Amino acid sequence: MVERMTVRVPIRRLQRHASEVIAQVEAGQRVEITRNGVLVAVLSAPDPEVAAWEKLIASGAVDPDEDRIGGLAGWRTPRGTSSNRLTDALHELRDDESER
């Protein structure tokens, strides 16, 4: 498991340097926002599953109204694959395509 670095930022610094703070989050840091030394909020990058789902929607690969069954965790392997692991199914589909 990769441990992300956590940075504490006073709210006044966030107000003055929002772009820099957001860049830290984009770089993988978890940013805790404080007011008078008390933690009031946390900024972190989006969940990888949510980000992947949004990319699939943007590319038109999925219809969010019809395909969403609990996100990517709800996806099932294609019919006719010999394994119930999505990774194995993907490898099989790629092998089939490369043989054509």
LOLUMTI-852979 format. One record per atom (N, C-alpha, C, O): x, z, y; atom name; residue number from 0. Coordinates in nm, 3 decimals, decimal comma. Atoms other than C-alpha are relative to their C-alpha. Layout:
<atom <X Z Y> CA NUM>
...
***
This chain:
<atom <0,084 0,000 -0,118> N 0>
<atom <0,000 0,000 0,000> CA 0>
<atom <0,089 0,000 0,125> C 0>
<atom <0,185 0,077 0,134> O 0>
<atom <-0,077 0,010 -0,123> N 1>
<atom <0,134 -0,096 0,342> CA 1>
<atom <-0,057 0,101 0,100> C 1>
<atom <-0,176 0,102 0,128> O 1>
<atom <0,043 -0,099 -0,098> N 2>
<atom <0,122 0,188 0,591> CA 2>
<atom <0,021 -0,055 0,140> C 2>
<atom <0,131 -0,098 0,174> O 2>
<atom <-0,009 0,051 -0,136> N 3>
<atom <0,048 0,083 0,946> CA 3>
<atom <0,046 0,109 0,094> C 3>
<atom <0,015 0,227 0,076> O 3>
<atom <-0,048 -0,092 -0,101> N 4>
<atom <0,216 0,244 1,241> CA 4>
<atom <-0,115 0,036 0,094> C 4>
<atom <-0,195 -0,049 0,131> O 4>
<atom <0,103 -0,045 -0,092> N 5>
<atom <-0,009 0,453 1,465> CA 5>
<atom <0,064 0,035 0,134> C 5>
<atom <0,168 0,100 0,139> O 5>
<atom <-0,048 -0,025 -0,136> N 6>
<atom <0,039 0,467 1,841> CA 6>
<atom <-0,112 0,070 0,077> C 6>
<atom <-0,228 0,030 0,066> O 6>
<atom <0,099 -0,067 -0,086> N 7>
<atom <-0,137 0,706 2,080> CA 7>
<atom <0,016 -0,051 0,142> C 7>
<atom <0,127 -0,057 0,195> O 7>
<atom <-0,002 0,057 -0,135> N 8>
<atom <-0,232 0,561 2,418> CA 8>
<atom <-0,105 0,072 0,084> C 8>
<atom <-0,221 0,079 0,045> O 8>
<atom <0,100 -0,058 -0,090> N 9>
<atom <-0,396 0,744 2,707> CA 9>
<atom <-0,094 -0,108 0,053> C 9>
<atom <-0,053 -0,223 0,071> O 9>
<atom <0,100 0,098 -0,043> N 10>
<atom <-0,712 0,574 2,829> CA 10>
<atom <0,042 -0,069 0,130> C 10>
<atom <0,010 -0,186 0,150> O 10>
<atom <-0,045 0,061 -0,126> N 11>
<atom <-0,555 0,515 3,172> CA 11>
<atom <0,098 -0,114 -0,028> C 11>
<atom <0,093 -0,217 0,040> O 11>
<atom <-0,094 0,107 0,036> N 12>
<atom <-0,274 0,311 3,008> CA 12>
<atom <-0,076 -0,119 -0,058> C 12>
<atom <-0,043 -0,234 -0,030> O 12>
<atom <0,083 0,107 0,055> N 13>
<atom <-0,536 0,113 2,813> CA 13>
<atom <-0,065 -0,079 0,113> C 13>
<atom <-0,068 -0,202 0,109> O 13>
<atom <0,065 0,068 -0,112> N 14>
<atom <-0,717 0,035 3,139> CA 14>
<atom <0,098 -0,089 0,076> C 14>
<atom <0,061 -0,197 0,121> O 14>
<atom <-0,099 0,074 -0,079> N 15>
<atom <-0,399 -0,084 3,309> CA 15>
<atom <0,072 -0,108 -0,081> C 15>
<atom <0,118 -0,208 -0,025> O 15>
<atom <-0,080 0,090 0,083> N 16>
<atom <-0,236 -0,261 3,014> CA 16>
<atom <-0,077 -0,043 -0,126> C 16>
<atom <-0,022 -0,044 -0,236> O 16>
<atom <0,086 0,036 0,113> N 17>
<atom <-0,524 -0,376 2,792> CA 17>
<atom <0,060 -0,111 -0,085> C 17>
<atom <0,055 -0,104 -0,208> O 17>
<atom <-0,056 0,112 0,075> N 18>
<atom <-0,353 -0,702 2,693> CA 18>
<atom <0,115 0,045 -0,090> C 18>
<atom <0,126 0,001 -0,204> O 18>
<atom <-0,111 -0,051 0,081> N 19>
<atom <-0,041 -0,519 2,574> CA 19>
<atom <-0,050 0,083 -0,117> C 19>
<atom <0,001 0,071 -0,229> O 19>
<atom <0,055 -0,085 0,106> N 20>
<atom <-0,246 -0,267 2,375> CA 20>
<atom <-0,065 -0,086 -0,108> C 20>
<atom <-0,046 -0,062 -0,227> O 20>
<atom <0,063 0,090 0,096> N 21>
<atom <-0,450 -0,544 2,212> CA 21>
<atom <0,106 -0,076 -0,080> C 21>
<atom <0,088 -0,100 -0,199> O 21>
<atom <-0,110 0,067 0,070> N 22>
<atom <-0,126 -0,725 2,125> CA 22>
<atom <0,059 0,091 -0,108> C 22>
<atom <0,097 0,044 -0,215> O 22>
<atom <-0,049 -0,095 0,101> N 23>
<atom <-0,011 -0,409 1,945> CA 23>
<atom <-0,095 0,002 -0,121> C 23>
<atom <-0,050 0,005 -0,235> O 23>
<atom <0,099 0,001 0,108> N 24>
<atom <-0,334 -0,409 1,743> CA 24>
<atom <0,012 -0,128 -0,081> C 24>
<atom <0,010 -0,125 -0,204> O 24>
<atom <-0,016 0,128 0,069> N 25>
<atom <-0,293 -0,778 1,661> CA 25>
<atom <0,125 -0,001 -0,087> C 25>
<atom <0,129 -0,068 -0,190> O 25>
<atom <-0,125 -0,008 0,077> N 26>
<atom <0,059 -0,697 1,539> CA 26>
<atom <-0,011 0,096 -0,118> C 26>
<atom <0,085 0,113 -0,194> O 26>
<atom <0,021 -0,085 0,116> N 27>
<atom <-0,089 -0,453 1,288> CA 27>
<atom <0,005 0,148 0,026> C 27>
<atom <-0,009 0,228 -0,066> O 27>
<atom <-0,003 -0,142 -0,031> N 28>
<atom <-0,062 -0,124 1,470> CA 28>
<atom <-0,140 0,055 0,017> C 28>
<atom <-0,231 -0,015 0,060> O 28>
<atom <0,124 -0,073 -0,025> N 29>
<atom <-0,342 0,130 1,477> CA 29>
<atom <0,021 0,075 0,130> C 29>
<atom <0,119 0,148 0,143> O 29>
<atom <-0,017 -0,061 -0,131> N 30>
<atom <-0,393 0,249 1,834> CA 30>
<atom <-0,109 0,105 0,021> C 30>
<atom <-0,228 0,075 0,016> O 30>
<atom <0,093 -0,109 -0,029> N 31>
<atom <-0,552 0,585 1,906> CA 31>
<atom <-0,007 0,018 0,151> C 31>
<atom <0,096 0,031 0,217> O 31>
<atom <0,021 -0,014 -0,143> N 32>
<atom <-0,700 0,618 2,254> CA 32>
<atom <-0,034 0,146 0,029> C 32>
<atom <-0,120 0,205 -0,037> O 32>
<atom <0,024 -0,140 -0,035> N 33>
<atom <-0,690 0,961 2,416> CA 33>
<atom <-0,047 0,014 0,144> C 33>
<atom <-0,013 -0,068 0,230> O 33>
<atom <0,040 -0,038 -0,136> N 34>
<atom <-0,855 1,117 2,721> CA 34>
<atom <0,036 0,147 0,014> C 34>
<atom <-0,014 0,232 -0,060> O 34>
<atom <-0,048 -0,137 -0,020> N 35>
<atom <-0,684 1,430 2,849> CA 35>
<atom <0,058 0,058 -0,129> C 35>
<atom <0,039 0,176 -0,158> O 35>
<atom <-0,064 -0,045 0,123> N 36>
<atom <-0,492 1,448 2,520> CA 36>
<atom <-0,090 0,011 -0,121> C 36>
<atom <-0,045 0,046 -0,230> O 36>
<atom <0,098 -0,010 0,109> N 37>
<atom <-0,808 1,438 2,306> CA 37>
<atom <-0,032 -0,140 -0,052> C 37>
<atom <-0,062 -0,230 0,027> O 37>
<atom <0,030 0,130 0,061> N 38>
<atom <-0,864 1,149 2,064> CA 38>
<atom <-0,147 -0,035 0,024> C 38>
<atom <-0,237 0,042 -0,009> O 38>
<atom <0,137 0,043 -0,029> N 39>
<atom <-1,171 0,951 2,175> CA 39>
<atom <-0,038 -0,131 -0,068> C 39>
<atom <-0,157 -0,161 -0,082> O 39>
<atom <0,031 0,128 0,064> N 40>
<atom <-1,140 0,613 2,001> CA 40>
<atom <0,123 -0,049 -0,077> C 40>
<atom <0,235 -0,003 -0,055> O 40>
<atom <-0,108 0,061 0,078> N 41>
<atom <-0,934 0,411 1,755> CA 41>
<atom <-0,019 -0,151 0,002> C 41>
<atom <-0,129 -0,200 -0,022> O 41>
<atom <0,001 0,146 0,006> N 42>
<atom <-0,847 0,042 1,778> CA 42>
<atom <0,082 -0,042 -0,120> C 42>
<atom <0,194 0,005 -0,140> O 42>
<atom <-0,076 0,053 0,114> N 43>
<atom <-0,744 -0,142 1,464> CA 43>
<atom <-0,043 -0,143 -0,025> C 43>
<atom <-0,149 -0,187 0,021> O 43>
<atom <0,030 0,139 0,032> N 44>
<atom <-0,734 -0,496 1,335> CA 44>
<atom <-0,123 -0,005 -0,091> C 44>
<atom <-0,154 0,092 -0,159> O 44>
<atom <0,117 0,012 0,088> N 45>
<atom <-1,045 -0,626 1,157> CA 45>
<atom <0,038 0,010 -0,147> C 45>
<atom <0,150 -0,021 -0,186> O 45>
<atom <-0,018 -0,006 0,144> N 46>
<atom <-1,084 -0,567 0,787> CA 46>
<atom <0,033 -0,141 -0,050> C 46>
<atom <-0,032 -0,237 -0,009> O 46>
<atom <-0,038 0,134 0,048> N 47>
<atom <-0,912 -0,857 0,602> CA 47>
<atom <-0,116 -0,076 -0,063> C 47>
<atom <-0,125 -0,198 -0,049> O 47>
<atom <0,115 0,066 0,063> N 48>
<atom <-1,231 -0,929 0,406> CA 48>
<atom <-0,094 -0,056 0,106> C 48>
<atom <-0,144 -0,168 0,093> O 48>
<atom <0,088 0,046 -0,108> N 49>
<atom <-1,436 -0,954 0,725> CA 49>
<atom <0,063 -0,121 0,070> C 49>
<atom <-0,006 -0,218 0,100> O 49>
<atom <-0,069 0,112 -0,066> N 50>
<atom <-1,174 -1,180 0,886> CA 50>
<atom <-0,007 -0,126 -0,086> C 50>
<atom <-0,031 -0,235 -0,034> O 50>
<atom <0,009 0,116 0,089> N 51>
<atom <-1,169 -1,408 0,579> CA 51>
<atom <-0,141 -0,056 -0,002> C 51>
<atom <-0,160 -0,178 0,000> O 51>
<atom <0,140 0,044 0,000> N 52>
<atom <-1,549 -1,420 0,574> CA 52>
<atom <-0,032 -0,077 0,127> C 52>
<atom <-0,097 -0,182 0,121> O 52>
<atom <0,025 0,068 -0,127> N 53>
<atom <-1,560 -1,516 0,944> CA 53>
<atom <0,066 -0,139 0,001> C 53>
<atom <0,008 -0,233 0,056> O 53>
<atom <-0,066 0,130 0,007> N 54>
<atom <-1,309 -1,798 0,879> CA 54>
<atom <-0,080 -0,097 -0,087> C 54>
<atom <-0,093 -0,214 -0,054> O 54>
<atom <0,081 0,085 0,088> N 55>
<atom <-1,523 -1,930 0,592> CA 55>
<atom <-0,126 -0,048 0,072> C 55>
<atom <-0,165 -0,164 0,058> O 55>
<atom <0,120 0,039 -0,076> N 56>
<atom <-1,831 -1,928 0,816> CA 56>
<atom <0,036 -0,104 0,105> C 56>
<atom <-0,033 -0,205 0,119> O 56>
<atom <-0,041 0,093 -0,106> N 57>
<atom <-1,646 -2,100 1,102> CA 57>
<atom <0,035 -0,137 -0,055> C 57>
<atom <0,012 -0,238 0,012> O 57>
<atom <-0,038 0,129 0,058> N 58>
<atom <-1,518 -2,372 0,867> CA 58>
<atom <-0,119 -0,072 -0,063> C 58>
<atom <-0,109 -0,189 -0,099> O 58>
<atom <0,118 0,059 0,062> N 59>
<atom <-1,868 -2,432 0,730> CA 59>
<atom <0,000 0,008 -0,151> C 59>
<atom <-0,086 -0,052 -0,216> O 59>
<atom <-0,009 -0,011 0,146> N 60>
<atom <-1,764 -2,339 0,376> CA 60>
<atom <-0,112 0,084 -0,058> C 60>
<atom <-0,148 0,066 -0,175> O 60>
<atom <0,110 -0,083 0,047> N 61>
<atom <-2,041 -2,081 0,350> CA 61>
<atom <-0,108 0,006 0,107> C 61>
<atom <-0,081 -0,010 0,226> O 61>
<atom <0,112 -0,021 -0,090> N 62>
<atom <-2,382 -2,030 0,504> CA 62>
<atom <-0,026 0,151 0,002> C 62>
<atom <-0,068 0,206 -0,099> O 62>
<atom <0,013 -0,146 -0,002> N 63>
<atom <-2,397 -1,666 0,619> CA 63>
<atom <-0,138 0,051 -0,034> C 63>
<atom <-0,152 0,163 -0,084> O 63>
<atom <0,136 -0,044 0,031> N 64>
<atom <-2,775 -1,651 0,578> CA 64>
<atom <-0,031 -0,009 -0,149> C 64>
<atom <-0,110 0,070 -0,201> O 64>
<atom <0,031 0,019 0,141> N 65>
<atom <-2,775 -1,774 0,219> CA 65>
<atom <0,106 0,054 -0,094> C 65>
<atom <0,073 0,097 -0,205> O 65>
<atom <-0,109 -0,034 0,091> N 66>
<atom <-2,434 -1,688 0,075> CA 66>
<atom <0,042 0,145 0,004> C 66>
<atom <0,113 0,190 -0,087> O 66>
<atom <-0,049 -0,138 -0,014> N 67>
<atom <-2,383 -1,330 0,192> CA 67>
<atom <-0,067 0,092 -0,101> C 67>
<atom <-0,187 0,120 -0,091> O 67>
<atom <0,048 -0,097 0,098> N 68>
<atom <-2,422 -1,095 -0,103> CA 68>
<atom <0,104 0,111 -0,002> C 68>
<atom <0,178 0,125 -0,100> O 68>
<atom <-0,098 -0,107 -0,005> N 69>
<atom <-2,212 -0,799 0,006> CA 69>
<atom <0,140 -0,050 0,031> C 69>
<atom <0,238 0,015 -0,007> O 69>
<atom <-0,132 0,050 -0,037> N 70>
<atom <-1,928 -1,010 0,142> CA 70>
<atom <0,071 -0,063 -0,117> C 70>
<atom <0,009 -0,099 -0,217> O 70>
<atom <-0,080 0,064 0,105> N 71>
<atom <-1,645 -1,149 -0,068> CA 71>
<atom <-0,004 0,081 -0,128> C 71>
<atom <0,009 0,024 -0,237> O 71>
<atom <0,003 -0,084 0,120> N 72>
<atom <-1,669 -0,854 -0,306> CA 72>
<atom <-0,120 -0,036 -0,088> C 72>
<atom <-0,118 -0,009 -0,208> O 72>
<atom <0,118 0,037 0,077> N 73>
<atom <-2,011 -0,986 -0,412> CA 73>
<atom <0,009 -0,137 -0,065> C 73>
<atom <-0,082 -0,176 -0,139> O 73>
<atom <-0,013 0,133 0,059> N 74>
<atom <-1,882 -1,330 -0,510> CA 74>
<atom <0,024 0,010 -0,149> C 74>
<atom <0,085 0,106 -0,197> O 74>
<atom <-0,019 0,005 0,145> N 75>
<atom <-1,886 -1,422 -0,875> CA 75>
<atom <0,081 -0,124 -0,035> C 75>
<atom <0,086 -0,220 0,043> O 75>
<atom <-0,079 0,115 0,043> N 76>
<atom <-1,663 -1,659 -1,069> CA 76>
<atom <-0,093 -0,116 -0,031> C 76>
<atom <-0,207 -0,096 -0,072> O 76>
<atom <0,082 0,118 0,031> N 77>
<atom <-1,789 -2,015 -1,112> CA 77>
<atom <-0,036 -0,005 -0,148> C 77>
<atom <0,040 0,039 -0,233> O 77>
<atom <0,042 0,016 0,140> N 78>
<atom <-1,982 -2,090 -1,428> CA 78>
<atom <0,097 -0,091 -0,073> C 78>
<atom <0,147 -0,188 -0,016> O 78>
<atom <-0,085 0,084 0,082> N 79>
<atom <-1,775 -2,235 -1,709> CA 79>
<atom <0,147 0,039 0,002> C 79>
<atom <0,228 -0,023 -0,067> O 79>
<atom <-0,140 -0,044 0,001> N 80>
<atom <-1,451 -2,051 -1,629> CA 80>
<atom <0,020 0,100 -0,112> C 80>
<atom <-0,072 0,173 -0,150> O 80>
<atom <-0,026 -0,083 0,118> N 81>
<atom <-1,284 -1,865 -1,912> CA 81>
<atom <0,028 0,146 0,034> C 81>
<atom <0,038 0,228 -0,057> O 81>
<atom <-0,032 -0,137 -0,039> N 82>
<atom <-1,212 -1,548 -1,713> CA 82>
<atom <-0,102 0,048 0,101> C 82>
<atom <-0,167 -0,032 0,168> O 82>
<atom <0,091 -0,053 -0,101> N 83>
<atom <-1,418 -1,316 -1,499> CA 83>
<atom <0,075 0,041 0,127> C 83>
<atom <0,015 0,098 0,218> O 83>
<atom <-0,078 -0,029 -0,120> N 84>
<atom <-1,136 -1,276 -1,246> CA 84>
<atom <-0,002 -0,123 0,091> C 84>
<atom <0,024 -0,235 0,046> O 84>
<atom <0,006 0,111 -0,095> N 85>
<atom <-1,173 -1,488 -0,932> CA 85>
<atom <0,134 -0,073 0,010> C 85>
<atom <0,139 -0,195 0,025> O 85>
<atom <-0,133 0,062 -0,009> N 86>
<atom <-0,797 -1,547 -0,922> CA 86>
<atom <0,021 -0,098 -0,115> C 86>
<atom <0,070 -0,208 -0,093> O 86>
<atom <-0,014 0,088 0,115> N 87>
<atom <-0,799 -1,693 -1,275> CA 87>
<atom <-0,087 -0,124 0,015> C 87>
<atom <-0,045 -0,235 -0,017> O 87>
<atom <0,092 0,113 -0,019> N 88>
<atom <-1,100 -1,909 -1,191> CA 88>
<atom <0,057 -0,099 0,102> C 88>
<atom <0,048 -0,220 0,083> O 88>
<atom <-0,059 0,087 -0,101> N 89>
<atom <-0,926 -2,043 -0,882> CA 89>
<atom <0,116 -0,080 -0,058> C 89>
<atom <0,129 -0,200 -0,031> O 89>
<atom <-0,111 0,071 0,064> N 90>
<atom <-0,614 -2,129 -1,083> CA 90>
<atom <-0,051 -0,111 -0,092> C 90>
<atom <0,005 -0,221 -0,094> O 90>
<atom <0,058 0,102 0,088> N 91>
<atom <-0,829 -2,314 -1,339> CA 91>
<atom <-0,052 -0,118 0,080> C 91>
<atom <-0,029 -0,234 0,044> O 91>
<atom <0,054 0,109 -0,082> N 92>
<atom <-1,006 -2,511 -1,068> CA 92>
<atom <0,113 -0,084 0,060> C 92>
<atom <0,102 -0,206 0,067> O 92>
<atom <-0,114 0,074 -0,056> N 93>
<atom <-0,672 -2,605 -0,909> CA 93>
<atom <0,067 -0,084 -0,108> C 93>
<atom <0,105 -0,198 -0,081> O 93>
<atom <-0,059 0,077 0,110> N 94>
<atom <-0,532 -2,712 -1,247> CA 94>
<atom <-0,083 -0,123 -0,031> C 94>
<atom <-0,030 -0,232 -0,053> O 94>
<atom <0,090 0,113 0,025> N 95>
<atom <-0,839 -2,930 -1,306> CA 95>
<atom <0,018 -0,109 0,106> C 95>
<atom <0,022 -0,228 0,074> O 95>
<atom <-0,015 0,097 -0,108> N 96>
<atom <-0,796 -3,095 -0,966> CA 96>
<atom <0,134 -0,071 -0,006> C 96>
<atom <0,142 -0,190 0,024> O 96>
<atom <-0,133 0,064 0,003> N 97>
<atom <-0,424 -3,159 -1,015> CA 97>
<atom <0,013 -0,098 -0,116> C 97>
<atom <0,098 -0,186 -0,114> O 97>
<atom <-0,003 0,093 0,114> N 98>
<atom <-0,493 -3,335 -1,348> CA 98>
<atom <-0,071 -0,131 0,030> C 98>
<atom <-0,057 -0,228 -0,045> O 98>
<atom <0,076 0,122 -0,034> N 99>
<atom <-0,716 -3,592 -1,177> CA 99>
<atom <0,086 -0,103 0,065> C 99>
<atom <0,039 -0,211 0,099> O 99>
***
